[in-house]
Amino acid sequence: MTDYLNEIINNQQGVGLSVAIVKDSDIIYSKGFGYSQIQPVNRPIDGNTLMSIQSISKNFMALKDKMYQAK
């Protein structure tokens, strides 16, 4: 997964992202890729970098709706 996400960042010219996988309320994987800030200096993202949720909540609602429709 790490190689794949690094490849996406490089190919899509992305700045950075953070991934967490949760199983039974436990974080089983947490890693940052790329940078949380690129100016004035590059600040790498790690598994502990705090991120703002901003408009990502729309994705959670869409997933919830799809799961509901599938039932």
C-alpha positions in Angstrom: 0.0 0.0 0.0 2.8 2.4 0.8 4.4 2.1 -2.6 1.0 2.5 -4.3 0.2 5.7 -2.4 3.6 7.2 -3.0 3.2 6.4 -6.7 -0.2 8.2 -6.7 1.3 11.3 -5.0 4.1 11.4 -7.6 2.0 10.7 -10.7 -0.8 13.0 -9.8 1.5 15.8 -8.6 -0.3 15.7 -5.2 1.0 17.5 -2.2 0.1 15.0 0.5 -2.4 12.7 2.2 -2.9 10.8 5.3 -4.3 7.3 5.6 -5.7 5.5 8.6 -7.2 2.0 8.7 -9.5 1.2 11.7 -10.6 -2.2 12.7 -12.9 -2.7 15.7 -12.2 0.8 17.0 -8.4 0.2 16.8 -6.1 2.0 14.4 -4.2 -0.7 12.7 -2.4 1.4 10.1 -1.6 5.1 10.1 0.8 6.8 7.7 1.3 10.2 6.1 2.5 10.7 2.5 3.9 13.8 1.0 3.7 17.2 2.7 1.2 19.1 4.8 2.9 22.4 3.8 5.2 23.2 0.9 5.8 26.9 1.5 7.8 28.5 3.0 9.4 25.0 3.8 8.3 21.4 3.1 6.7 19.9 6.2 6.3 16.1 5.9 3.0 14.4 6.9 3.3 11.5 9.3 0.8 9.3 11.1 0.4 11.9 13.8 -0.2 15.0 11.7 -3.5 16.7 12.5 -5.6 17.3 9.5 -8.7 19.5 9.0 -11.8 17.5 7.9 -13.1 20.4 5.8 -15.4 19.1 3.0 -14.5 15.4 3.3 -17.6 14.8 5.4 -19.6 14.7 2.0 -17.7 11.5 1.2 -18.7 9.9 4.5 -22.4 10.8 3.8 -22.2 9.4 0.3 -20.7 6.1 1.6 -23.4 5.9 4.2 -26.1 6.4 1.6 -24.6 3.6 -0.6 -24.3 1.3 2.3 -28.0 2.0 3.2 -29.1 1.4 -0.4 -27.3 -1.9 -0.5 -29.3 -3.3 2.5 
